[in-house]
Amino acid sequence: MQTVTVLLSLVGALLCQAAPSEITRDTSRASVVTDSIKTFLSRQIVVTGTRNELRAKDSPVRVEIIGSQRLQNSGLVTMGDALREQNGLALSGTIRSGIQMNGLGPDHTLILIDGQPVIGRVAGVLDLSRLSVGNIERIEIVKGPMSSMYGSDALAGVINIITKRPPNGLTGTLMLQQISRGLNEVRTELGWGSDSLELSGFANIKDQRAFTLTRNGVSIPVAGFLDGTLQTKLQWKPSRQWTVRSWIRAFGSQTSGAFVESVLGQIAANSGSVDQWDGSATCNIEYRSGRARLNLTTYGSLYNERYNFDTVQGSGSTVDDMRRRILRTFGQYDLTVGLRNRLTLGGEIIYDDIAGTRYRDSTGADPFYRTHVGFAQWEGLPTDYISYVLSARIDDNSAFGTAVSPRFSLLLKPGEHFRATAGIGTGFKAPDFRQLFVTFSNRLSGAGYDLIGARRLGIDLRPERSLTYDLGVRYEDGQRRLSLVSSVLYSAEVRAFRNDLSNLIEFYFVKRLDGRDVYSYRNIARAYTQGIESNLQLAFAHDVIGTFTMSAGYQFLDAKDVEVLEAIDRGQAGTIDKLLTRNDYGGLWGRSRNSGTLRLQYDEAEGAYSFNVRFQFLGRFGVESLDKNGVVISEPPRKVLDRDDEYVAGYTVVNLAGSTTTSILGINATIGAGILNALDVCDPTLIPGLVGRQFYVQLSTRF
């Protein structure tokens, strides 16, 4: 079964793409539509769950897919916009917006482009506004620890952005988009393909003018920016056995003007500029012989960031810069054993360093990581009804030592439509450079604090660890003919998960020095996140009326600090006026117990136009900066979510989009328009990524 997004992304395209042979077999258009969707779903291939190509419906590792058609007909601009609409994901962060998955923060989710990591995190968050939704074939999402295949940063899961490959011949697209109080974008794609050679390129420019948000009598400036992305991709097959692949990606951005940051409960006014630029390149050689395949890959990436403040910081300068570099050499060998099994062996060497105003180790040198990796995986298919994946990885890191990460995933297929999955695995996240070595003194107006890395204070941070259980049941590809002119397709899923977490690295108050608060990091927390996630998809096709699709998802999340619960049970957690009970304790900060998505789409019978409306509901969540009771348990010192006025109220984001295809001066073009955040939800300091109601228009053409 595919996820919430797949049916929605396919229906509009499939209305126009049924093969003539299919139409001649059955004169009912409704039958063509539902049969085409079912056929497409059965052929969907994913790579993220096992690092090998596998039909999504037969993968023991659960993989969700966001298709390119959905991205195109929803008026989405950045990766944050796209992921926000996926059930079980939420935007999180204060300085920048990242993704919260399975109740874990943005620094626990690994973001990949074509299987290679995106670097450039600030405060543990990768800025998703850097990533355009252009040139994307699909987005694959694996929820749950994937350290057994991907190592550190995959403790919560993996999001893999797969870019497009060109079909045979010359193809291209051009898209223009304008959004009120938001991004204006020009995007183009060009590709040429043949049986032996594929070349493609992508370029875009995004521009946002500075503006001011006024909420509840308070005016908050939002800085303007200009950025651009350029990517080229090549695939060459000199023979049946050999394939050579390469891609190069470059990104640059400049933000300037006045803006506001919410950090550590302080609202800091800022003015100046922020420059970001990064470049990455990959070269891959693949050799196939019989049942064996060998992949060799080299990947390098460089990320630079420079703040030029109007205010002199604690370093004595207005300039604060950072440079991050990574080099990976990777090898993977796959061997098909018999007709039903596959063995994967591999290893990699990773060099990773950081430099800049905030980063020096105890000797004054730039901090440096060296990691040696070995991994193995066995994919088994003992019967037609059972398949499984057993994988393990060992990481030997120069900074924190060795981590071993096993995982087991099982798929049961008791019938044509039923699938049951189960998984157990461990994940880890290494202490990052910021947590170990940062030295930063904030002197912005409205703020004043020092942030010191743990190593500088003699604290030996250990990797964070998790043990995760995952169970799921799904019914997929259900199809029923209602009449000669109408039919329906349906799927449903229920999934339960639990993460037991230890050695979580937490941000904590050290002391007050010279009138400023001093903060650092420590291993201390034991916590768990657990929940239930459900999804339902329906598609109704009628020869005359058209096609209606509905997709709904809901997640219940329970996230608690185990040490707080133990202190409550001992009677050692309380405020000045009372002891806390378990009913008082609201769980980890920044997590909503209830969230959900709903998407309704209509496609006209001839494919001339379509319309959709999307709802994303996020229940109330606690924010530590709103804390009223201070430290509630003393060992370790902890502020606890225990009052109604420490919550941000729940909200619903409603987006509407419509599009039509027509001919303009003899050129086929698609015109789109819509409203983002129609209910005008906005709180810049507490709800990241929302700037109120926005209107947009789009014009695109293919050639």
C-alpha positions as CSV (number, residue, x, y, z in Angstrom):
1,M,0.0,0.0,0.0
2,Q,1.2,3.5,-0.7
3,T,0.8,6.4,1.6
4,V,-1.6,9.3,1.8
5,T,0.1,11.1,-1.0
6,V,0.3,8.5,-3.8
7,L,-3.3,8.3,-5.0
8,L,-3.5,12.1,-4.9
9,S,-0.4,12.6,-7.0
10,L,-1.4,10.1,-9.6
11,V,-5.1,10.6,-10.4
12,G,-4.8,13.8,-12.4
13,A,-2.0,12.4,-14.6
14,L,-3.5,9.0,-15.1
15,L,-6.8,10.5,-16.4
16,C,-4.9,11.6,-19.4
17,Q,-2.3,8.8,-19.7
18,A,-4.2,5.6,-20.1
19,A,-2.8,3.6,-23.0
20,P,-5.0,3.1,-26.1
21,S,-4.9,-0.7,-25.6
22,E,-6.5,-0.2,-22.1
23,I,-9.3,1.9,-23.5
24,T,-10.2,-0.6,-26.2
25,R,-10.4,-3.4,-23.6
26,D,-13.1,-1.6,-21.6
27,T,-15.2,1.4,-22.8
28,S,-15.7,2.6,-19.2
29,R,-13.3,5.5,-18.4
30,A,-13.9,4.8,-14.7
31,S,-12.5,1.3,-15.1
32,V,-9.5,2.7,-17.0
33,V,-8.7,5.2,-14.2
34,T,-8.9,2.7,-11.3
35,D,-7.1,-0.1,-13.2
36,S,-4.3,2.4,-14.2
37,I,-3.9,3.6,-10.6
38,K,-3.8,0.0,-9.3
39,T,-1.2,-1.0,-12.0
40,F,1.0,2.1,-11.2
41,L,0.9,1.4,-7.4
42,S,1.9,-2.2,-7.9
43,R,5.0,-1.1,-9.9
44,Q,6.2,1.7,-7.6
45,I,9.9,1.2,-6.9
46,V,11.7,2.5,-3.7
47,V,15.4,2.4,-2.7
48,T,15.6,4.1,0.7
49,G,14.4,1.3,2.9
50,T,17.1,-1.2,1.9
51,R,19.5,0.8,-0.3
52,N,18.4,-1.5,-3.2
53,E,15.6,-1.2,-5.7
54,L,12.4,-3.0,-4.4
55,R,8.7,-2.8,-5.1
56,A,7.2,-0.5,-2.5
57,K,4.3,-2.9,-1.7
58,D,6.8,-5.7,-1.1
59,S,9.3,-3.8,1.0
60,P,9.6,-5.1,4.6
61,V,10.8,-1.6,5.5
62,R,7.8,0.7,5.3
63,V,8.4,3.5,2.8
64,E,6.1,6.5,2.2
65,I,6.1,8.3,-1.1
66,I,5.3,11.9,-2.1
67,G,5.0,11.9,-5.9
68,S,6.0,14.7,-8.3
69,Q,2.5,15.3,-9.5
70,R,1.3,16.1,-6.1
71,L,4.1,18.6,-5.6
72,Q,3.2,20.3,-8.9
73,N,-0.6,20.6,-8.4
74,S,-0.4,21.9,-4.8
75,G,1.4,25.2,-5.3
76,L,4.3,24.1,-3.0
77,V,7.5,26.0,-3.2
78,T,9.9,24.5,-0.6
79,M,10.6,21.2,1.0
80,G,9.2,22.4,4.3
81,D,5.8,23.1,2.6
82,A,5.7,19.6,1.1
83,L,6.6,17.7,4.3
84,R,4.3,19.7,6.5
85,E,1.4,18.1,4.6
86,Q,2.5,14.5,5.3
87,N,0.8,12.7,8.1
88,G,3.0,12.2,11.1
89,L,5.4,15.0,10.2
90,A,5.5,18.5,11.7
91,L,7.6,21.6,11.2
92,S,9.7,22.3,14.3
93,G,12.4,24.7,15.3
94,T,12.9,28.3,16.5
95,I,15.8,29.7,14.5
96,R,14.9,27.7,11.4
97,S,12.2,25.2,10.5
98,G,13.0,21.5,10.4
99,I,11.0,18.3,10.5
100,Q,9.8,16.5,13.6
101,M,9.3,12.7,13.0
102,N,8.0,10.1,15.4
103,G,8.1,12.7,18.1
104,L,11.8,13.3,17.7
105,G,13.4,16.7,16.8
106,P,14.8,17.9,13.5
107,D,18.4,17.0,14.4
108,H,17.4,13.3,14.5
109,T,16.2,13.0,10.9
110,L,18.6,12.5,8.0
111,I,17.9,14.4,4.8
112,L,19.3,13.0,1.6
113,I,19.3,14.1,-2.1
114,D,19.7,11.1,-4.3
115,G,21.1,9.1,-1.4
116,Q,23.7,11.6,-0.3
117,P,23.4,13.7,2.9
118,V,22.6,17.4,2.9
119,I,24.8,19.4,5.3
120,G,24.6,22.8,6.8
121,R,22.6,22.4,10.1
122,V,22.3,25.4,12.4
123,A,21.2,24.7,16.0
124,G,20.7,21.1,14.8
125,V,18.2,22.2,12.1
126,L,18.6,21.9,8.4
127,D,16.9,24.9,6.7
128,L,14.3,23.3,4.5
129,S,13.7,26.6,2.7
130,R,17.0,25.9,0.9
131,L,15.5,22.9,-0.9
132,S,13.2,23.6,-3.8
133,V,10.5,21.2,-4.9
134,G,11.5,21.5,-8.5
135,N,13.3,18.7,-10.4
136,I,11.9,16.1,-7.9
137,E,10.7,12.7,-9.1
138,R,9.5,11.6,-5.7
139,I,10.3,11.9,-2.0
140,E,10.8,8.7,0.0
141,I,10.2,8.8,3.7
142,V,11.2,6.0,6.2
143,K,10.0,6.6,9.8
144,G,12.0,4.9,12.5
145,P,15.7,4.5,13.1
146,M,17.8,3.7,10.0
147,S,21.2,3.8,11.5
148,S,21.7,0.2,10.5
149,M,22.1,1.5,6.9
150,Y,22.8,5.2,7.2
151,G,24.5,5.8,10.5
152,S,24.2,8.9,12.6
153,D,21.5,11.5,12.2
154,A,19.0,8.7,11.1
155,L,17.7,8.0,14.6
156,A,14.2,9.3,13.8
157,G,14.2,8.3,10.2
158,V,15.3,9.2,6.7
159,I,13.9,11.5,4.0
160,N,15.4,10.8,0.6
161,I,14.7,13.3,-2.3
162,I,15.0,11.5,-5.6
163,T,15.6,13.9,-8.5
164,K,14.3,13.3,-12.0
165,R,15.7,11.3,-14.9
166,P,14.9,12.5,-18.4
167,P,12.8,10.3,-20.8
168,N,14.2,9.6,-24.3
169,G,14.4,12.7,-26.4
170,L,14.7,16.3,-25.5
171,T,12.3,17.6,-22.8
172,G,12.0,20.7,-20.7
173,T,9.8,22.8,-18.4
174,L,9.5,26.4,-17.5
175,M,7.6,27.6,-14.4
176,L,6.9,31.1,-13.0
177,Q,5.3,31.6,-9.6
178,Q,4.4,34.6,-7.5
179,I,3.2,34.5,-3.9
180,S,2.0,37.4,-1.9
181,R,4.2,38.0,1.2
182,G,6.3,35.2,0.0
183,L,8.5,33.7,-2.7
184,N,8.6,34.7,-6.3
185,E,10.2,31.9,-8.3
186,V,11.5,31.2,-11.8
187,R,12.3,27.5,-12.4
188,T,13.5,25.6,-15.5
189,E,14.4,22.0,-16.2
190,L,16.0,20.6,-19.3
191,G,16.8,17.0,-20.2
192,W,17.9,14.7,-23.0
193,G,17.8,10.9,-22.8
194,S,18.7,7.9,-24.8
195,D,19.3,4.2,-24.1
196,S,22.9,4.9,-23.3
197,L,23.2,8.5,-22.2
198,E,21.1,10.8,-20.0
199,L,21.8,14.5,-19.4
200,S,19.6,16.8,-17.3
201,G,19.8,20.2,-15.7
202,F,17.8,22.2,-13.2
203,A,18.0,25.9,-12.2
204,N,15.8,28.2,-10.2
205,I,15.9,31.7,-8.6
206,K,13.7,32.6,-5.6
207,D,13.1,36.1,-4.4
208,Q,11.3,37.4,-1.4
209,R,10.9,41.1,-0.5
210,A,11.2,42.2,3.1
211,F,7.9,42.9,4.8
212,T,6.5,43.4,8.3
213,L,4.0,41.2,10.1
214,T,1.6,42.8,12.6
215,R,-0.1,40.5,15.1
216,N,-1.8,41.5,18.3
217,G,-0.5,45.0,18.1
218,V,3.1,43.9,17.7
219,S,5.1,44.5,14.5
220,I,7.7,41.9,13.5
221,P,10.0,42.4,10.5
222,V,10.6,39.5,8.1
223,A,13.8,39.8,6.1
224,G,14.0,39.6,2.4
225,F,16.2,37.2,0.5
226,L,17.4,36.0,-2.9
227,D,18.6,32.5,-3.6
228,G,19.3,30.2,-6.5
229,T,20.0,26.5,-7.2
230,L,21.8,24.9,-10.1
231,Q,22.0,21.1,-10.6
232,T,23.3,18.9,-13.4
233,K,23.0,15.2,-13.7
234,L,24.6,12.6,-16.0
235,Q,24.1,8.9,-16.5
236,W,26.2,7.0,-19.1
237,K,25.9,3.3,-19.9
238,P,29.0,2.3,-22.1
239,S,27.9,-1.3,-22.0
240,R,25.3,-3.6,-20.4
241,Q,27.6,-4.2,-17.4
242,W,28.8,-0.7,-16.7
243,T,26.9,2.5,-15.6
244,V,28.5,5.8,-14.7
245,R,26.5,8.4,-12.8
246,S,27.4,11.9,-11.7
247,W,25.7,15.0,-10.4
248,I,26.7,18.5,-9.3
249,R,24.6,20.8,-7.2
250,A,25.3,24.4,-6.1
251,F,23.2,26.7,-4.0
252,G,23.6,30.3,-2.9
253,S,21.4,32.6,-0.8
254,Q,21.6,36.1,0.7
255,T,19.2,37.3,3.4
256,S,19.2,41.0,4.4
257,G,17.3,43.5,6.5
258,A,15.8,43.4,9.9
259,F,14.2,40.3,11.5
260,V,13.4,38.7,14.8
261,E,14.8,35.5,16.4
262,S,13.2,33.6,19.3
263,V,16.0,31.8,21.1
264,L,16.1,30.4,24.7
265,G,12.9,32.2,25.5
266,Q,14.4,35.5,24.4
267,I,13.1,37.6,21.6
268,A,16.1,39.1,19.9
269,A,16.0,41.9,17.3
270,N,18.5,41.4,14.5
271,S,19.6,43.5,11.5
272,G,22.2,42.7,8.9
273,S,22.8,40.0,6.4
274,V,23.2,36.2,6.2
275,D,25.0,34.6,3.2
276,Q,24.8,30.9,2.6
277,W,26.4,28.9,-0.2
278,D,27.1,25.3,-0.7
279,G,28.3,22.9,-3.4
280,S,28.3,19.1,-3.7
281,A,29.3,16.5,-6.2
282,T,28.9,12.8,-6.6
283,C,30.5,10.2,-8.9
284,N,29.2,6.7,-9.0
285,I,30.4,3.6,-11.0
286,E,28.2,0.5,-11.1
287,Y,29.2,-2.9,-12.5
288,R,26.8,-5.8,-13.0
289,S,27.7,-9.3,-13.8
290,G,25.1,-12.1,-13.6
291,R,23.7,-12.0,-10.1
292,A,26.3,-9.6,-8.6
293,R,26.4,-5.8,-8.6
294,L,29.2,-3.5,-7.3
295,N,28.7,0.2,-6.6
296,L,31.6,2.6,-5.9
297,T,30.7,6.2,-4.9
298,T,32.6,9.3,-4.0
299,Y,30.7,12.3,-2.6
300,G,32.0,15.7,-1.4
301,S,30.1,18.7,0.0
302,L,31.1,22.1,1.2
303,Y,28.8,24.5,3.1
304,N,29.6,28.1,4.1
305,E,27.5,30.5,6.1
306,R,28.3,34.1,7.2
307,Y,26.4,36.4,9.5
308,N,27.1,40.1,9.2
309,F,25.4,41.7,12.2
310,D,24.9,45.3,12.9
311,T,25.6,44.5,16.6
312,V,29.1,43.6,17.8
313,Q,28.9,40.1,19.3
314,G,30.8,38.5,22.2
315,S,33.6,37.6,19.8
316,G,34.3,41.3,19.4
317,S,33.3,41.3,15.8
318,T,30.1,41.9,13.8
319,V,31.0,38.9,11.6
320,D,30.2,35.3,12.5
321,D,31.0,32.6,10.0
322,M,31.0,28.8,9.6
323,R,32.4,26.3,7.1
324,R,31.5,22.6,7.0
325,R,33.1,20.0,4.7
326,I,32.4,16.3,4.2
327,L,34.0,13.7,2.0
328,R,32.6,10.1,1.7
329,T,34.0,7.2,-0.2
330,F,31.5,4.4,-0.3
331,G,31.4,0.8,-1.7
332,Q,28.5,-1.6,-1.8
333,Y,28.4,-5.2,-3.1
334,D,25.1,-7.0,-3.8
335,L,24.7,-10.7,-4.6
336,T,21.5,-12.5,-5.4
337,V,21.5,-15.9,-3.7
338,G,19.2,-18.4,-5.3
339,L,16.0,-16.9,-6.6
340,R,14.7,-15.3,-3.4
341,N,17.5,-13.8,-1.4
342,R,20.0,-11.0,-1.6
343,L,23.2,-10.3,0.3
344,T,24.6,-6.8,0.7
345,L,28.0,-5.9,2.0
346,G,29.6,-2.5,2.2
347,G,31.8,0.0,3.8
348,E,32.7,3.7,3.8
349,I,35.2,6.2,5.0
350,I,33.9,9.6,6.1
351,Y,36.0,12.8,6.7
352,D,34.1,15.6,8.3
353,D,35.3,18.9,9.7
354,I,34.1,22.4,10.7
355,A,35.7,25.8,11.0
356,G,34.6,29.3,11.8
357,T,34.2,32.0,14.4
358,R,32.4,29.7,16.8
359,Y,34.4,26.5,16.4
360,R,37.9,25.6,17.7
361,D,38.9,22.6,19.7
362,S,41.0,22.7,22.9
363,T,44.3,23.1,20.9
364,G,42.9,25.9,18.7
365,A,42.6,23.7,15.6
366,D,39.5,23.1,13.6
367,P,37.4,20.2,15.0
368,F,37.6,17.1,12.8
369,Y,35.8,13.7,12.6
370,R,37.0,10.6,10.9
371,T,34.6,7.6,10.7
372,H,35.1,4.1,9.3
373,V,32.0,2.1,8.6
374,G,31.1,-1.5,7.8
375,F,27.6,-2.8,7.1
376,A,25.8,-6.0,6.0
377,Q,22.3,-6.8,5.0
378,W,20.3,-10.0,4.2
379,E,17.0,-9.8,2.3
380,G,15.1,-13.0,2.5
381,L,12.0,-14.3,0.8
382,P,11.5,-17.8,2.2
383,T,7.9,-18.1,0.8
384,D,5.6,-16.0,-1.4
385,Y,3.9,-14.8,1.8
386,I,6.9,-13.8,3.9
387,S,9.8,-11.5,3.3
388,Y,12.3,-9.9,5.7
389,V,15.4,-7.7,6.0
390,L,18.1,-8.1,8.6
391,S,20.8,-5.4,8.6
392,A,23.6,-4.2,10.9
393,R,26.2,-1.4,10.7
394,I,29.3,-0.6,12.8
395,D,30.6,3.0,13.0
396,D,34.0,3.7,14.4
397,N,34.3,7.5,15.0
398,S,37.4,9.4,16.1
399,A,35.4,11.6,18.5
400,F,33.1,9.2,20.3
401,G,34.2,5.7,19.6
402,T,32.2,2.8,18.3
403,A,28.4,2.3,17.7
404,V,26.7,-0.9,16.5
405,S,23.2,-0.6,15.0
406,P,21.2,-3.7,14.0
407,R,17.6,-3.8,12.6
408,F,15.1,-6.5,11.6
409,S,12.0,-5.9,9.4
410,L,9.3,-8.4,8.5
411,L,6.5,-8.4,5.9
412,L,3.6,-10.8,5.9
413,K,1.3,-11.1,2.9
414,P,-1.6,-13.4,3.9
415,G,-3.7,-12.4,0.9
416,E,-3.8,-10.2,-2.2
417,H,-4.8,-7.1,-0.4
418,F,-3.5,-7.5,3.1
419,R,0.0,-6.6,4.4
420,A,1.3,-6.8,7.9
421,T,4.7,-5.3,8.9
422,A,6.8,-5.5,12.0
423,G,10.2,-4.1,12.8
424,I,12.7,-3.7,15.6
425,G,15.9,-1.7,15.4
426,T,18.3,0.6,17.1
427,G,19.5,4.0,16.1
428,F,22.2,6.4,17.3
429,K,23.1,10.0,16.9
430,A,26.6,11.2,17.4
431,P,27.3,14.4,19.3
432,D,27.7,17.1,16.6
433,F,30.3,19.8,16.4
434,R,28.0,22.4,17.9
435,Q,27.3,20.3,21.0
436,L,31.0,19.6,21.5
437,F,32.9,22.7,20.5
438,V,30.7,25.7,20.0
439,T,31.7,29.0,21.7
440,F,29.1,31.7,21.1
441,S,28.1,34.9,22.9
442,N,24.8,36.5,21.7
443,R,24.7,40.3,22.2
444,L,21.6,41.1,20.1
445,S,19.0,43.5,21.4
446,G,16.6,41.6,23.7
447,A,19.1,38.7,24.2
448,G,22.2,38.0,26.1
449,Y,23.6,34.6,26.7
450,D,26.7,32.4,26.1
451,L,26.6,28.9,24.6
452,I,29.7,26.7,25.4
453,G,30.3,23.3,23.9
454,A,30.5,20.3,26.3
455,R,34.1,19.4,25.5
456,R,35.2,22.9,26.6
457,L,33.6,22.3,30.0
458,G,35.1,18.9,30.4
459,I,31.8,17.0,29.7
460,D,32.2,13.8,27.7
461,L,29.2,13.5,25.5
462,R,28.1,10.0,24.4
463,P,26.0,9.1,21.4
464,E,22.2,9.2,21.8
465,R,20.6,5.8,21.4
466,S,17.2,4.5,20.6
467,L,15.4,1.1,20.5
468,T,12.3,1.2,18.3
469,Y,9.4,-1.1,17.7
470,D,7.0,-0.7,14.8
471,L,3.9,-2.6,13.8
472,G,1.5,-2.0,10.9
473,V,-1.4,-3.5,9.2
474,R,-2.7,-2.3,5.8
475,Y,-5.3,-3.1,3.2
476,E,-4.3,-2.0,-0.2
477,D,-5.5,-1.8,-3.8
478,G,-9.2,-2.4,-2.9
479,Q,-11.3,-1.9,-6.0
480,R,-15.0,-2.1,-6.7
481,R,-17.1,-1.4,-9.8
482,L,-20.2,0.5,-8.8
483,S,-21.7,0.7,-12.3
484,L,-20.8,0.6,-15.9
485,V,-19.6,4.2,-15.6
486,S,-18.2,4.4,-12.1
487,S,-15.8,2.6,-9.8
488,V,-13.9,3.2,-6.6
489,L,-10.4,2.4,-5.3
490,Y,-9.6,2.3,-1.6
491,S,-6.7,1.6,0.9
492,A,-6.3,1.8,4.7
493,E,-3.5,1.5,7.2
494,V,-2.9,1.5,11.0
495,R,0.6,1.7,12.4
496,A,1.9,1.7,16.0
497,F,5.4,2.7,17.1
498,R,7.5,3.2,20.2
499,N,10.9,4.7,20.7
500,D,12.9,4.1,23.9
501,L,15.6,6.7,24.1
502,S,18.7,7.0,26.3
503,N,21.6,9.3,26.6
504,L,19.7,12.1,24.9
505,I,21.8,15.2,24.6
506,E,20.0,18.0,26.2
507,F,20.5,21.7,26.3
508,Y,20.8,23.0,29.9
509,F,21.5,26.1,32.0
510,V,25.0,26.0,33.6
511,K,25.2,29.2,35.6
512,R,24.9,33.0,35.4
513,L,28.2,34.8,34.7
514,D,28.7,38.6,34.3
515,G,25.0,39.2,34.0
516,R,24.5,36.6,31.2
517,D,23.1,33.1,31.3
518,V,25.6,30.4,30.3
519,Y,24.3,27.2,28.5
520,S,25.9,23.9,27.4
521,Y,25.0,20.3,26.6
522,R,24.9,17.0,28.6
523,N,23.8,13.4,28.3
524,I,21.1,13.0,30.9
525,A,17.6,12.3,29.6
526,R,15.8,9.0,29.3
527,A,12.6,9.4,27.4
528,Y,10.1,7.6,25.1
529,T,7.9,8.5,22.3
530,Q,5.0,6.3,21.2
531,G,2.0,6.6,19.1
532,I,-0.6,5.3,16.6
533,E,-0.9,6.5,13.0
534,S,-3.7,5.8,10.6
535,N,-4.3,6.6,7.0
536,L,-7.3,6.2,4.7
537,Q,-7.4,6.8,0.9
538,L,-10.4,6.7,-1.5
539,A,-10.7,7.4,-5.2
540,F,-14.0,7.6,-7.0
541,A,-14.0,7.8,-10.8
542,H,-17.0,8.6,-13.0
543,D,-17.1,8.7,-16.8
544,V,-18.9,12.0,-16.9
545,I,-18.4,13.7,-13.6
546,G,-14.7,13.1,-13.2
547,T,-12.5,11.7,-10.4
548,F,-12.7,12.6,-6.7
549,T,-10.0,11.5,-4.3
550,M,-9.8,11.8,-0.5
551,S,-6.9,11.1,1.8
552,A,-7.0,11.4,5.5
553,G,-4.5,10.7,8.2
554,Y,-4.3,11.0,12.0
555,Q,-1.5,10.6,14.6
556,F,-1.7,10.2,18.3
557,L,1.6,10.9,20.0
558,D,2.7,10.3,23.6
559,A,6.2,11.7,24.5
560,K,7.4,11.7,28.0
561,D,10.6,12.2,30.0
562,V,11.1,9.0,32.1
563,E,13.1,10.8,34.8
564,V,10.3,13.3,35.3
565,L,7.8,10.4,35.7
566,E,10.1,8.7,38.2
567,A,10.4,11.9,40.2
568,I,6.6,12.3,40.2
569,D,6.2,8.7,41.5
570,R,8.7,9.4,44.3
571,G,6.9,12.6,45.3
572,Q,10.0,14.7,44.4
573,A,8.5,16.8,41.6
574,G,6.6,19.8,42.4
575,T,6.1,23.6,42.4
576,I,5.9,25.9,45.3
577,D,2.3,25.2,46.0
578,K,1.8,21.5,45.2
579,L,3.4,18.2,44.1
580,L,3.0,17.2,40.5
581,T,0.9,14.2,39.5
582,R,1.1,12.2,36.2
583,N,-2.1,13.9,35.1
584,D,-0.4,17.3,35.5
585,Y,2.6,16.4,33.3
586,G,2.0,17.3,29.7
587,G,5.1,15.5,28.2
588,L,8.0,16.7,26.2
589,W,8.1,20.3,25.0
590,G,7.1,21.0,21.4
591,R,5.1,17.8,20.8
592,S,1.4,17.7,19.8
593,R,-0.6,14.7,21.1
594,N,-3.0,15.0,18.2
595,S,-2.3,15.9,14.6
596,G,-3.8,15.0,11.2
597,T,-4.2,15.7,7.5
598,L,-7.0,15.7,5.1
599,R,-6.8,16.2,1.3
600,L,-9.7,16.4,-1.1
601,Q,-9.1,16.6,-4.9
602,Y,-11.3,16.8,-8.0
603,D,-10.1,16.1,-11.5
604,E,-12.3,16.9,-14.5
605,A,-13.2,13.9,-16.6
606,E,-11.1,15.1,-19.6
607,G,-8.2,16.3,-17.5
608,A,-8.8,19.9,-18.4
609,Y,-8.7,21.2,-14.8
610,S,-8.4,20.1,-11.2
611,F,-9.0,21.5,-7.7
612,N,-7.8,20.5,-4.3
613,V,-8.2,21.6,-0.7
614,R,-5.8,20.4,2.1
615,F,-6.0,20.6,5.8
616,Q,-3.2,20.1,8.3
617,F,-4.2,20.1,12.0
618,L,-1.7,20.4,14.8
619,G,-3.0,20.0,18.4
620,R,-1.7,22.2,21.2
621,F,2.0,21.9,22.2
622,G,4.1,23.2,25.0
623,V,6.9,25.7,24.6
624,E,9.6,26.0,27.2
625,S,9.9,29.8,26.8
626,L,6.3,30.0,28.2
627,D,7.2,28.1,31.4
628,K,5.7,29.6,34.5
629,N,6.9,27.3,37.3
630,G,10.6,27.2,36.7
631,V,12.6,24.1,37.8
632,V,10.2,21.4,39.0
633,I,12.6,18.6,39.7
634,S,16.1,19.2,41.0
635,E,18.1,16.1,40.0
636,P,18.6,16.6,37.1
637,P,17.2,20.2,37.1
638,R,14.2,20.3,34.8
639,K,11.4,22.6,33.7
640,V,8.2,20.7,33.1
641,L,5.1,21.2,31.0
642,D,2.4,21.3,33.6
643,R,0.1,24.3,33.1
644,D,-2.4,25.3,30.4
645,D,-0.8,28.7,29.9
646,E,2.5,27.0,28.8
647,Y,0.9,25.7,25.6
648,V,0.5,27.2,22.2
649,A,-3.1,26.6,21.1
650,G,-3.7,24.1,18.3
651,Y,-4.4,25.3,14.8
652,T,-5.4,24.2,11.3
653,V,-3.7,25.3,8.1
654,V,-6.0,25.2,5.1
655,N,-4.6,25.4,1.6
656,L,-6.5,25.6,-1.7
657,A,-5.2,25.1,-5.2
658,G,-6.6,24.9,-8.7
659,S,-5.2,24.5,-12.1
660,T,-6.2,24.3,-15.8
661,T,-4.4,23.4,-19.0
662,T,-4.9,25.6,-22.0
663,S,-3.2,26.9,-25.1
664,I,-1.5,30.3,-25.1
665,L,-0.2,31.6,-28.4
666,G,-0.1,28.0,-29.6
667,I,1.8,26.8,-26.6
668,N,0.2,24.4,-24.1
669,A,0.4,25.8,-20.6
670,T,-0.9,25.1,-17.2
671,I,-2.2,28.0,-15.1
672,G,-2.5,27.5,-11.4
673,A,-3.8,29.7,-8.5
674,G,-4.6,29.2,-4.9
675,I,-4.6,30.3,-1.3
676,L,-2.0,29.2,1.3
677,N,-3.0,29.3,5.0
678,A,-6.5,30.5,4.2
679,L,-7.4,30.8,7.9
680,D,-4.5,33.3,8.4
681,V,-2.7,31.4,11.1
682,C,0.3,33.3,12.3
683,D,2.6,33.6,15.3
684,P,6.2,34.2,14.1
685,T,7.8,33.6,17.5
686,L,6.0,30.4,18.4
687,I,4.8,28.8,15.1
688,P,7.7,28.6,12.6
689,G,7.1,28.9,8.9
690,L,3.7,30.6,8.8
691,V,3.4,34.2,7.8
692,G,-0.4,34.4,7.5
693,R,-2.6,34.2,4.5
694,Q,-1.0,34.1,1.1
695,F,-2.2,34.1,-2.5
696,Y,-0.3,32.6,-5.4
697,V,-0.4,32.2,-9.2
698,Q,1.6,29.8,-11.4
699,L,2.3,29.5,-15.1
700,S,4.2,26.5,-16.4
701,T,4.8,24.9,-19.8
702,R,6.4,21.7,-21.0
703,F,8.3,21.2,-24.3
